[in-house]
Amino acid sequence: MMLLILVSAALSQGSSISGPVDKNALIFDENNVIKVAQANLTVAGLNRSYPFGAIAIYNDNQTISGTFQGPSWMAGAMIRVSLARLRASEFLKMPKNNSKNGGNGSQIRLNSTGGAHFSLPGAASGAYLISIVDVLNLTTLYLSPVLVTKGDLSISSPSDLNAEGMTRIRVKASEGNETKIFGGIMMPKKEYDTACLSIGANGTTKDLLATVTLGNRSLQIKNISINSSQLMMSALAILPADSALAYQESKEPEAELVFLTDEPLEKGEYMLTCAIYSSRRGLLGLEQREMEVV
């Protein structure tokens, strides 16, 4: 009976979509996201790239929910929303996963506009991959990374900053008494919006590779590890002019990050991204904020 319903829906609405949908087709309910203007996940086994517009940040065991909006002519189709660890093995076996009728995750029917709200159980801290598959023709419609952190991070700073050669930002962790790395990167929004992020696996390594490109400079991260000072220092090589980076090691729940620049910052919009990392427990918090330098 279910098969007949799916076939009827497909016939009445036309054939199902056969490739990746728009990068903004998935909107997470969680407001804490890392915006990425140009980003994609590359799956070697499917020979396709899947664009995404943001990385959602959830807390440990927090319900992961959002809304998927496909083309209107997909109204009535059935999709499967799944969550898996962000590993090279998941990318490489994805074609086999899609061949399984039904599979894991949550199955939802799209409404009359081709959209649907979904809700998945929370997960332990770590990096994950959310996938949306058209159940009828087993096509992967959307892929996006999701980060689950141990706790929250709060940024205490004025909404407007003065264009001086030193900027002070206070960052606080919601938990953790162990030694932690507090880090942050601030760069002009116009530069940030040109950044390109690519994540994928090619079958020749057990690790995922992430490449961040800014202008003619690039940084490659193996296994998507967040290795505090090593990653922060590597980022210095590709930061554009009028950017700043700061990090501090502390056992305290709060730290002051001091961003130093050779010249006063140019007036305009900036993107501030801060993170707190523990070598023992991983990522304790991550947040991004737009700032105005006046």
Secondary structure, DSSP 8 states (H G I E B T S, - for coil): -HHHHHHHHHHHH-S---S---TTSEEES-S-EEE-SEEEEEETTTTEEEE-SEEEEEETT--EEEEEE--GGGTT-EEEEEEEE--HHHHHTHHHHHTSSS-SSEEEE--TTSEEEEEE----SEEEEEEEEETTTTEEEEEEEEEEESS-EEEE--SEE--SSEEEEEEEESS--S-EEEEEEEEEHHHHTT-EEEEEE-SS-SS-EEEEEETTEEEEEETT---HHHHHHHHTTT--TT-EEEEEEESSSEEEEEEE-SS---SEEEEEEEEEEETTTEEEEEEEEEEEE-
